[in-house]
Amino acid sequence: MLNIDEISNACVKCGKCIPTCTIHQINPDESTSPRGFLDLINAYNNKELNLDENLKKTLESCFLCTNCVEVCPSHLKVDSAIEKARYDIAQKFGIAWYKKILFFLLRNRKILDLLAKFGYVFQSCAFKINHLNVGMKAKFNLPLIKKDRLLPSLNKKSFLNSHSDFIDNQGKQNIGVFIGCLANYSYTNTGLALLQICKHLKINVDLLKEQKCCGAPHYFTGDFKSVEKLAKKNILYFEEKLKTLDYIIVPEATCSAMLNVDYEHFFHMIDDQEWAKRAKIVSSKILLATKYFYKHTNLEEILKNQKNTNINITYHDPCHARKMQGVFKEPRALLKNNYIFKELPNSNECCGFGGISMQMENYDKALQVGIQKAKNIKKVDVKIISAECSACRMQISNSLEHEKIDTKFLHPLELIAQALKN
């Protein structure tokens, strides 16, 4: 079980975390720094501080980028402490109605499939489609959507519903694909590129059509009841499927981190050691897509024999890929074979997505961080920015659009699939 006192007391207040903290960079106050968060949580935990609206607002301002955990000499789990506090916040203040609706839909894929199909037909009524960034902007202000904000558009058919359950590429390897909700309904070219790569490599693919949402949006908002249900269903499903699959690969950093890291953390947090153990066992066979292709296939060698596209690209490291899973060299090693690669200044800095609460209730802060990322992209003068994360894609695309920067966002798998066609 998570011990808040132990984490807080272990902090020696050295301050190494502060320069890396995403929220502290735009709101330089001690309360919005990792050690400040810990002090506030510890005071609340010891009944020295009441959980009121001010404390709620402060604790919900963290981007959960885990920069502080990475640089901390003791690697203190500040993010886990905040996640636990958000559960208490949800218990006391409840979860906003619009989040409840979203979380309900993410738990019920069949209903979401129907609404997504309905939304595709009528999205042009309320939104103007921007084809360059594969997104859309509202034609008028809505309660939670502003006219100046680029959102991902919906596809006519979800990725999972567009393909058969099992794709036999006459290969010896069998993998499962956990696609992620954004790639399933909006950024479907990510999944299509993955299938094209697997076809080229002769890898058989199980689309795992009974997969549930990973539960990351629920987890970061304190909806632990939903997390427990989704996590257990996925683990049971994966345990059965892994009897015949070599690996389950995930083209989404946040989903992959949730399945690989946070499921185990979550079950430890609620003191369910049996499921924590099962989550850990399953995680050994779940890999971020570029890591799988780099370590377990000959894709890199194949790409070396493909033509160079002479296109300038750069790469942003998603927080949930580099910091939580140690994946950063793999996408670069694959992409550098066919593209002119320019390293992005501070590529491992958070893009500013920050989760559902940041996007809905602290959008001004999220945009502020995103604009800095967009300016860094402009400095390297590239045609394409890439990242293995649809949340980063949504945030960065919006920031580029806001700053009128003509750089396109493509998932690394899209770039690799494109290179294989040459």
ABEGO torsion letter per residue (X at the ends): XBBAAAAAAABAGAGAAAAABAAAAABBBAABBAAAAAAAAAAAAAGABBBBAAAAAAAAABAGAGAAAAABAAGBBAAAAAAAAAAAAAAAAEBBAAAAAAAAAAABAAAAAAAAAAAAAAAAAABBBBAAAGBBBBABBBAABBAABBBBBBBABBAAAABBABBBAGBABBBBBBAEAAAAAABAAAAAAAAAAAAAAGBBBBAGAABBBAGAAAAAAGBAAAAAAAAAAAAAAAAAAAAABABBBBABAAAAAAAAAAAAAAAAAAGBAAAAAAAAAAAAABBBAAAAAAAABAAAAAAAABBBAGBBBBBBBBAAAAAAAGBAAAAAAAAAAABBBBBBBGAABBAGAGEAAAAAAAAAAAAAAAAAAAAAAAAAGBABBBBBBAAAAAAAAAAAAAAGBBBBBBBAAAAAAAAAAX
